[in-house]
Amino acid sequence: MSASDRPVCLTIAGLDPSGGAGIVADIKTFTAFGCFATAGISSVTFQNTTGVFGAVHQTAESVRRQVEPVLDDFEVAAIKTGMLPTREIIEETSRLIRSRNLANIVVDPVVRSTSGFDLIDDEALRSLIDVLFPAATVVTPNLPEAERICRFKIESEKDIAEAAEAMLAMGAASVLIKGGHAADGARTAVDHLFTEGRHVRFEAEFIQTTSTHGTGCTLSAAIAANLALGKNLEEAVGTAKEFVFEGIRTAKQFGKGHSPVNIPAIWPVE
């Protein structure tokens, strides 16, 4: 792929200084697929592999002043949003997307870290649902995130389908509910993609490991990259699922807690 063929991807998310999640993981993922990575920081978090110890959030103006020059200068092919910690930032992100008529929007509704640190309050979550879900090509919650969004316990595939229908009714064009949190003791990890009238399962071997830091960020960034490369949503999700599986399978231990997944420097692009 020549430099001129490289689609531009933008992430608007938090900074993880330890490099396993957030915009650092997103940039590495975009680059692995041959995309050109750009970024706007929504929050500076204080974390490592053992936990999140706090955060300083950016203002909505700061996010706008980071992102607008990128949109003025580049033709952005896909956007991934991650940690958007305040209502003001969420509303500004929505305005930027809508005012530029941007496509291929992957909304990762990050609400809590792997270590249990709340990254978004209820007011911001309500805004995320109201203004960003309707702009999303796909929303990518894990099971705990889906439970918080839908306000009921998810314990079966029937519950997963009901949660997806609820989120589709909130305005999302498609919903990918990630099933890895339900896979303890199981042989497979199943993700569920729902669009109106269609349900596709993506299965992979479940790997018992603590090397899971940044899996959600990496998956959503990989989906965005593959949409930017011209794949349809099902193809993009399938490739992203394979990418994350290999990242978990080949992960080396970094740090003293939940090690980041391995993000290869280059991933084969068909």
Helices and strands as residue ranges (DSSP letters): G 3-5, E 8-15, H 22-32, E 36-48, E 51-57, H 60-73, E 76-81, H 87-99, E 105-107, H 122-127, I 128-132, G 133-135, E 138-139, H 143-150, H 157-169, E 174-177, G 180-182, E 188-195, E 198-205, H 215-228, H 233-249
